[in-house]
Amino acid sequence: MTMRALPWFPGQIGVPGSESELGLHPEPVAGFGAGNFYYVDGYNGSDFNSGYTPDNAFLTITKAISMCVAFNHDYVIVLRYPSAGATGETRPINLNVETMHFIGCNANGASPLAWIAPAVDTAGIVISANAVEVAGFDVRGGATHGCIECAATTAGYVWRAHIHHCEFGWVGAGQDGIRAVLTTDCAHWLIEHNRFGKNVTRDGIRIEHNMTRGVIRNNVFRRVPGIGINVANNMDAGAIHDNKFFLPSNTAGKAITLSAAATEVNVDGNRANFGDTGMANNPYTDGAGAGVNDWGLNYQAITAVMPA
């Protein structure tokens, strides 16, 4: 008899009454919206395993992604993963299955997050399918690439990515934390509850083409060398809300910069400071001019300001 795999969650081992506790070996459920779970252990897994339970995990993320089916809301749960990548891994990690979920968890206690790093000068993760979720990773990038990038698609869009509870440049490096590359619209992306650190060499989030109706909220930017959120082109009808910026210099536009091409971006509730003194320069810059974008109440140190 084929049995349904119970939904395992990150860190949930030995659920009372589950098939795993009973010693059974369940098979995944096929069909639309079933949401199968595939596990990766980059140290002790094997791509000849079933991948259906933590004790039968795959070795490579590539293998786990190959098992996912579009529109099925399948989960790839990375239990442990080496910074140098698992043997036989294809990098950068290409999230190319629509509606898949890519989740990292701390299964061994040695590191707060699983590391995803490129082998050469590439992005750590490339998102090339719609409605992909990424959470729980320390993601690194190459010298000329973001830690996470969208793929340049022929359709010109990558829709509705959800990136949350990840780290970029907090420990490892990369040129940008999250980069929306030229010619691709990262439409309706939601970027929230991430940490961006001083080890990226340029911007925390860099939008080089468009992020139509995207939302960037509740992230922390700690001494990012370039610009925290750099809308270098457009973010049509997007929102940048409630982010915290701890700046490395007293420089205009260091927290948020909107280019002259930005339109109807709502910027509200953000806070920026440099050291423990008041800032002489406005950390928010809007190149589009008055009336094009919508500015609410933002702060430099403890003083409310409008964009420069």
Buried (B, 14 or more C-beta within 10 A) or exposed (E): EEEEBBEBEBEEBEEEEBBBEEEEEBEBBEEEEBBBBBBBBBEEBBBEBBBBBBBBBBBBBBBBBBBBBBEBBBBBBBBBBEBEBBEEBBBBBBBBBBBBBBBBBBBEEEEEBBBBBBEEEBBBBBBBBBBBBBBBBBBBBBEEBBBBBBBBBEEEBBBBBBBBBBBBBBBBBBBBBBBBBEEBBBBBBBBBEBBBBBBBBBBBBBBBBBBBBBBBBBBBBBBBBBBBBBBBBBBBBBBBBBBBBBBBEBBBBBBBBBBEBBBBBBBBBBBBBBEEEEBEBBBBBBBBEEEBBEBEEBBBBEEEBEBE
